[in-house]
C-alpha cells in the first residue's frame, strides 16, 4: 500500500450546475432556457426526461448545504441560471431570482463554504436563441452585460468566478455533433460559436477587471487525452488533432492570443472559416487568475482516413468503463495536466469536474459504490503525480455532489456522492461520500 498525501492548503470541494439540480423551472420569475425547449422536444432526451423538477434544490438548498457541511467541503462550485436573472437574456432583471441566489450564497458562507460561481453552464435564455443564439455577436454582448451585473451584485460575497463551462460542449457537441441543446449539426456554425464563446469569456474577464471587485476569474474547459496507438507519425498527428480539439483550440487563444495553426489548417480543409474580427484576439487573451479543468476520460487512438472529423479512430484496448461507457483512464488525467503546464506555464489550476457514473441504487439504506471510490483513487493519485511534477494545483472539486439530470441521458446516469431518489427526492449518502469526507479530513489516502 502507498500513501498519497496532499498539501494542507489544498481546497476540496464538489460541483453541480443549475439546470441539473435546481428544478423550479417555471417558478420565481425564471424565463425558459434552451434546455427547457430541448428536453421537452420528443426524442432529444432519454425517457423524455427534463429538468422541470430535477433535484428540487431550488427549494431544498438548505438541506443540501447541510449535506455539504457534513461532507466537510471547503468550496462548492455551482452555476447561476442566466434566465433566472434575466428572463429574456437582456433587459429587465428578475429581482426574485437575484434574491434567491443571495440567500443561497449567504447560506454557503454562513456554513463556512466558499462559493465558486459558474456564470454559464449551458442554459442560454431561449429568447436569445430565438435571435440566433451564440452564432450572433449580440449574444456575446448580452453575456458580458449579465456578467457585469453579477459582479456588481455579488462582489464581495463570491470571490471565484468561472465564465463559461466546457466551451467544447457548448459549441461542437451541441451544434456539430448535435446531442445537446440546441441540437444542430453544422461544423461551420459550431466553429463560429466556439470563437464567440471565447470572445464572451474575454469580455467578461474585462468587465470583471473594470468592476474592481476582490477575487479571481477563469474558465473551465473540458479535456480529454488521446494516446497514439503506435509511434507512427500518422497516429501521433491524428491524436494531436483529437486532443487539440479540446485543449489547443480553447487554450491557445486565451494564453497565446491566436488559434493553433495545425487545427485551423485542418478545419480550413473542411471548408470552415473563422469569424475573427479586429480586436477579438486581444479581448480573448485577457489574463486570467486561474484555470478550471474538467476531466473524465481518454482513449488510445490511431489514424484512419476519412474517419470522424480528424481522421482518428479510437481503439478499445480493454479499458474498464464507467456506466456511461467512458474509459477509465487516469493516466490521461496526468498527461493532460502536464501538457497544459508545459505549454501554458504554471497557471493556478482547480479541478472543477472529475468523477464517475455508476448507477448503484439504495439497498437496505446504503449505496455501496466501491467502483466510484476506485475511480476517484486512481484519478487523485494521477493528480498528485502531476503536482509532484510541477503542475500548480490549488483545489479539487469532484463531480458531482449529488445525482442529477444528466443532460441528454436524463436521469439514467448517476455521478453523485449523494444518491437522489427522483420519485421522492430523498437524499442518501453513498459510501463514496464517507470516503471523500475522510480524504478532506485527513488530506491523504491509501492506494494499492
C-alpha positions in Angstrom: 0.0 0.0 0.0 1.2 3.5 -0.8 0.1 6.7 0.9 -1.0 9.6 -1.4 -0.8 12.8 0.6 -1.8 16.3 -0.4 -0.7 19.7 0.8 -2.6 21.2 3.8 -3.7 24.2 1.7 -5.4 22.1 -0.9 -9.0 23.1 -1.4 -11.6 20.3 -1.5 -15.0 20.7 -3.0 -17.8 19.4 -5.1 -19.7 20.8 -8.1 -23.1 21.0 -9.7 -25.0 23.0 -12.3 -28.2 25.0 -12.1 -30.4 23.2 -14.7 -29.2 19.8 -13.5 -30.3 20.3 -9.9 -32.4 23.3 -9.3 -35.8 22.4 -10.8 -38.4 25.1 -10.2 -38.2 25.7 -14.0 -41.4 27.8 -14.1 -41.1 29.4 -10.7 -39.6 32.6 -9.3 -39.8 34.6 -12.5 -37.4 32.4 -14.4 -37.5 32.5 -18.1 -37.2 29.5 -20.4 -33.7 28.3 -21.5 -32.6 26.2 -24.5 -32.5 23.2 -22.2 -36.2 23.6 -21.3 -37.0 23.7 -25.0 -34.7 20.8 -25.9 -35.7 18.5 -23.1 -39.4 19.0 -23.9 -38.8 18.1 -27.6 -39.7 14.4 -28.1 -36.7 12.2 -28.8 -34.0 14.6 -27.6 -33.5 13.3 -24.0 -33.7 9.6 -22.9 -37.1 8.6 -21.5 -38.5 12.0 -22.2 -36.8 13.3 -19.0 -36.5 17.0 -18.3 -35.2 19.4 -15.7 -38.5 20.8 -14.5 -38.0 19.4 -11.0 -34.5 17.8 -11.2 -33.3 17.5 -7.6 -35.6 20.4 -6.5 -32.5 22.1 -5.0 -34.2 25.5 -5.5 -36.5 24.6 -2.6 -34.1 22.3 -0.8 -30.8 24.2 -0.9 -30.7 24.5 2.9 -30.8 20.7 3.2 -28.2 20.3 0.5 -25.9 22.8 2.2 -26.1 20.8 5.4 -25.0 17.7 3.5 -22.1 19.8 2.1 -21.2 20.9 5.6 -21.2 17.4 6.9 -19.1 16.3 4.0 -16.6 18.9 5.0 -16.0 20.6 1.6 -14.4 24.0 1.7 -15.6 25.0 -1.8 -18.8 24.5 -3.7 -19.0 25.1 -7.4 -22.5 26.0 -8.7 -23.9 27.7 -11.7 -26.3 30.6 -11.9 -29.3 30.1 -14.2 -28.9 33.1 -16.6 -32.7 33.1 -17.4 -33.4 33.2 -13.7 -31.6 36.6 -13.5 -32.5 37.9 -17.0 -35.6 36.0 -18.1 -35.2 37.4 -21.7 -31.4 37.2 -21.6 -31.2 41.0 -21.5 -33.3 43.9 -20.3 -35.3 43.6 -17.2 -33.7 41.9 -14.2 -35.8 39.4 -12.2 -35.5 40.5 -8.6 -36.8 37.2 -7.3 -34.0 35.3 -9.0 -31.4 37.7 -7.7 -32.8 37.3 -4.2 -32.7 33.5 -4.4 -29.0 33.5 -5.2 -28.3 36.0 -2.4 -30.0 33.6 0.0 -28.1 30.7 -1.4 -24.7 32.3 -1.3 -25.3 33.7 2.2 -26.2 30.2 3.4 -23.0 28.8 1.9 -20.9 31.5 3.6 -22.7 31.0 6.9 -21.7 27.3 6.8 -18.0 28.1 6.0 -18.2 27.0 2.4 -16.6 29.2 -0.3 -18.8 29.7 -3.4 -17.3 29.2 -6.8 -19.8 30.6 -9.3 -20.1 29.5 -13.0 -21.8 32.1 -15.0 -22.7 29.9 -18.0 -23.3 26.2 -17.7 -25.3 25.8 -20.9 -28.7 27.3 -20.1 -28.9 30.0 -22.6 -32.1 32.1 -22.4 -34.4 30.8 -25.1 -35.2 34.4 -26.2 -31.5 34.8 -27.2 -31.5 31.5 -29.1 -34.6 32.7 -31.0 -32.5 35.6 -32.2 -29.6 33.4 -33.3 -28.0 32.3 -30.1 -24.2 32.1 -29.8 -23.9 32.5 -33.6 -24.6 36.2 -33.1 -22.3 38.7 -31.5 -25.3 40.2 -29.8 -25.4 37.2 -27.5 -21.7 37.8 -26.7 -22.7 41.4 -25.6 -25.6 40.1 -23.7 -23.4 37.7 -21.7 -20.9 40.5 -20.9 -23.8 42.6 -19.5 -25.1 39.6 -17.5 -21.6 39.0 -16.1 -21.1 42.7 -15.2 -24.4 42.7 -13.4 -23.4 39.6 -11.4 -20.0 41.1 -10.5 -21.6 44.2 -9.2 -24.4 42.4 -7.4 -22.4 39.7 -5.7 -18.9 41.3 -5.5 -17.5 40.7 -2.0 -19.6 37.6 -1.5 -18.4 35.5 -4.4 -14.6 35.7 -5.0 -14.1 32.9 -7.5 -15.8 33.2 -10.9 -15.9 30.9 -13.9 -17.1 32.5 -17.1 -18.0 29.5 -19.3 -18.2 25.8 -18.6 -16.9 23.4 -21.3 -17.0 25.6 -24.4 -16.3 22.5 -26.5 -19.6 21.1 -25.4 -21.5 24.3 -25.9 -20.1 24.6 -29.5 -19.2 21.3 -31.0 -21.2 18.8 -29.0 -24.3 21.0 -29.2 -24.0 22.4 -32.7 -21.9 19.9 -34.7 -22.5 16.5 -33.1 -25.9 17.8 -32.1 -26.7 15.7 -29.0 -27.1 18.7 -26.7 -29.2 21.8 -26.9 -29.9 23.3 -29.3 -29.1 20.2 -31.3 -27.7 21.4 -34.6 -25.2 19.5 -36.8 -23.2 22.2 -38.6 -19.4 22.4 -38.4 -19.2 26.0 -39.6 -21.9 27.1 -37.1 -20.1 25.2 -34.2 -16.7 26.7 -35.1 -18.2 30.2 -35.2 -19.8 29.6 -31.8 -16.6 28.3 -30.3 -15.0 31.7 -31.2 -17.9 33.7 -29.9 -17.8 31.8 -26.6 -14.1 32.6 -26.2 -14.9 36.2 -27.0 -17.7 36.2 -24.4 -15.2 34.9 -21.9 -12.7 37.6 -22.7 -15.3 40.3 -22.5 -16.5 39.0 -19.1 -12.9 39.0 -17.8 -12.5 42.6 -18.9 -15.8 43.6 -17.1 -14.5 41.8 -14.0 -11.3 43.8 -14.0 -13.3 47.0 -14.6 -15.6 46.2 -11.6 -12.6 46.3 -9.2 -14.1 43.6 -7.0 -12.0 41.3 -5.0 -11.3 37.8 -6.2 -10.3 35.9 -9.3 -11.8 34.7 -12.6 -11.1 31.9 -15.1 -12.9 29.4 -17.3 -13.5 25.7 -17.2 -12.7 23.8 -20.5 -13.3 20.0 -20.7 -10.3 18.0 -21.6 -9.6 14.5 -23.0 -6.4 12.6 -23.8 -5.8 10.6 -26.9 -2.7 8.3 -26.7 -1.2 7.3 -30.0 -1.8 3.6 -30.8 1.7 3.5 -32.2 4.7 5.7 -32.7 3.9 6.1 -36.4 3.7 9.8 -37.3 0.2 9.5 -38.7 -1.0 8.1 -35.4 0.8 10.8 -33.5 -0.6 13.5 -35.7 -4.2 12.1 -35.5 -4.1 12.1 -31.7 -2.6 15.6 -31.6 -5.6 16.8 -33.6 -8.1 14.9 -31.5 -6.7 16.2 -28.2 -6.1 19.6 -29.7 -9.8 19.9 -30.4 -10.3 20.1 -26.6 -7.0 21.7 -25.5 -5.2 23.9 -28.0 -8.4 25.1 -29.7 -9.7 26.5 -26.5 -6.4 27.3 -24.7 -4.2 28.9 -27.3 -6.5 31.9 -27.9 -6.6 32.6 -24.2 -3.0 32.0 -23.4 -1.3 32.9 -26.7 -3.7 35.2 -28.5 -4.1 33.0 -31.6 -5.6 29.8 -32.8 -3.3 26.8 -33.3 -2.2 26.5 -37.0 -2.4 22.8 -37.1 -6.1 23.0 -36.2 -7.0 26.0 -38.3 -5.3 24.4 -41.4 -7.2 21.2 -40.8 -10.6 22.9 -40.4 -10.0 25.1 -43.5 -9.6 21.8 -45.4 -13.1 21.0 -44.2 -14.4 24.3 -45.6 -14.5 26.1 -42.3 -13.8 29.8 -42.0 -13.0 31.7 -38.8 -15.3 34.7 -37.8 -12.4 36.7 -36.3 -12.8 40.5 -36.3 -10.2 43.1 -35.4 -9.5 43.2 -31.7 -11.1 39.8 -30.9 -7.9 38.0 -30.0 -6.8 40.8 -27.7 -10.1 40.6 -25.9 -9.9 36.8 -25.7 -6.4 36.8 -24.3 -7.1 38.8 -21.2 -5.1 37.4 -18.3 -7.0 35.0 -16.1 -6.4 34.3 -12.5 -6.9 30.5 -12.5 -7.9 27.8 -14.9 -10.7 25.2 -14.3 -10.1 21.8 -15.7 -12.7 19.2 -16.3 -11.5 15.6 -17.0 -13.3 12.3 -17.1 -11.8 10.0 -19.8 -9.4 9.4 -22.6 -8.6 6.8 -25.2 -5.9 5.1 -27.3 -6.4 6.2 -30.9 -4.9 5.9 -34.3 -5.1 7.4 -37.8 -7.9 6.2 -40.1 -8.6 8.1 -43.3 -12.0 9.8 -43.5 -13.0 8.5 -40.1 -14.5 11.2 -37.9 -13.7 14.9 -38.3 -10.0 14.4 -37.7 -9.2 11.1 -39.4 -8.8 9.5 -36.0 -10.2 6.2 -34.7 -10.5 5.4 -31.0 -9.2 1.9 -30.2 -10.7 -0.1 -27.4 -7.8 -1.9 -25.9 -9.7 -3.3 -22.9 -10.0 -0.4 -20.5 -12.6 -0.7 -17.8 -15.5 1.6 -18.3 -18.0 3.5 -16.2 -21.7 3.1 -16.5 -21.8 5.8 -19.1 -19.4 3.8 -21.2 -16.4 6.1 -20.8 -12.9 4.6 -20.5 -11.3 4.8 -17.0 -8.0 6.4 -17.9 -6.3 8.2 -15.0 -3.0 8.3 -16.9 -4.7 10.6 -19.3 -5.5 13.0 -16.4 -1.9 13.2 -15.5 -0.8 13.7 -19.1 -3.4 16.4 -19.7 -2.3 18.4 -16.7 1.4 18.1 -17.6 0.7 19.1 -21.2 -1.2 22.2 -20.1 1.6 23.2 -17.7 4.3 22.5 -20.4 2.5 24.6 -23.0 1.0 27.4 -21.0 3.0 27.7 -17.8 2.3 27.1 -14.2 -1.1 28.7 -14.2 -3.1 28.0 -11.0 -5.5 25.2 -11.7 -8.6 24.0 -9.9 -10.0 20.6 -11.0 -13.6 21.8 -11.5 -15.0 18.5 -12.5 -13.8 14.9 -12.2 -16.0 11.9 -11.3 -17.6 8.7 -12.4 -21.0 7.5 -13.5 -22.1 4.4 -11.6 -25.8 3.6 -11.3 -25.7 1.9 -7.8 -29.0 2.0 -6.0 -30.0 2.1 -2.4 -30.1 -1.3 -0.7 -31.0 -1.5 3.0 -30.4 2.2 3.4 -26.9 2.1 1.9 -25.4 2.8 -1.5 -22.3 0.7 -2.0 -20.4 2.4 -4.8 -16.9 0.9 -4.4 -16.3 1.4 -8.2 -16.6 5.2 -7.8 -14.2 5.1 -4.9 -11.7 3.2 -7.0 -12.1 5.7 -9.9 -11.5 8.6 -7.5 -8.5 6.9 -6.0 -6.9 6.4 -9.4 -7.5 10.0 -10.5 -6.4 11.6 -7.2 -3.2 9.6 -7.5 -2.7 10.9 -11.0 -3.5 14.4 -9.7 -0.8 14.1 -7.0 1.7 12.8 -9.7 1.0 15.9 -11.7 1.5 18.1 -8.6 4.9 16.4 -7.8 5.8 17.0 -11.5 5.2 20.8 -11.1 1.6 21.3 -12.0 0.1 24.2 -9.9 -3.0 22.5 -8.5 -4.9 24.7 -6.0 -8.0 22.6 -5.5 -10.1 19.6 -6.5 -13.9 19.7 -6.9 -15.5 16.3 -7.7 -18.5 15.9 -10.0 -21.0 15.7 -8.6 -22.3 16.5 -5.2 -25.5 14.6 -6.0 -27.1 12.6 -8.7 -28.9 14.9 -11.1 -30.3 15.5 -14.6 -27.5 14.2 -16.8 -28.4 16.3 -19.9 -29.3 14.1 -22.9 -29.0 11.0 -20.7 -31.8 12.2 -18.5 -32.0 10.6 -15.0 -30.5 7.3 -16.1 -26.8 8.2 -15.2 -25.7 8.8 -11.7 -22.5 10.8 -10.9 -23.2 11.9 -7.4 -21.6 11.3 -4.0 -25.3 11.5 -2.8 -28.0 9.3 -4.2 -31.2 11.1 -5.2 -34.5 9.2 -5.5 -36.1 11.1 -8.3 -39.6 10.0 -7.3 -39.4 11.0 -3.6 -36.3 13.4 -3.8 -34.9 11.7 -0.8 -31.1 12.1 -0.5 -28.9 9.1 0.6 -25.2 9.5 1.3 -23.2 6.9 -0.7 -20.1 5.1 0.5 -18.1 7.4 -1.7 -19.4 10.4 0.3 -18.0 8.9 3.5 -14.7 8.0 1.8 -14.3 11.6 0.3 -15.2 13.0 3.8 -12.2 11.2 5.2 -9.9 12.5 2.5 -11.0 16.0 3.3 -10.4 15.5 7.0 -7.0 13.7 6.6 -5.5 15.1 3.4 -4.3 11.6 2.4 -5.5 8.1 1.4 -4.0 4.7 0.8 -3.8 3.1 -2.7 -2.6 -0.2 -3.9 
